[in-house]
Amino acid sequence: MPRKKKAPDFEAAIKELEQLVARMESGQLSLEESMQTFERGTALSQQCQQALDAAEQRIRILTEKEGGAATEAFDADAN
């Protein structure tokens, strides 16, 4: 049975996203290349969001197991 292709890890996906953005910002791509790059970037972005959601869920489970630590909403503007 063929092995399922493993998705790149979060850090690799972020690095590839950064490279894609740089390529698009260079203005050197054709319309077709830009569209393909955008589509790949969208897929990587979704993959990263799923990884972050999974990490958040794991943290919630761990903190609940460790004695019911309360969670608070993060306010980035508070700093």
Long-range contacts (C-beta under 8 A, 24 or more apart in sequence): 7-47, 8-47, 10-48, 10-51, 10-52, 13-44, 13-47, 13-48, 13-51, 14-48, 16-40, 16-44, 17-41, 17-44, 17-45, 17-48, 20-44
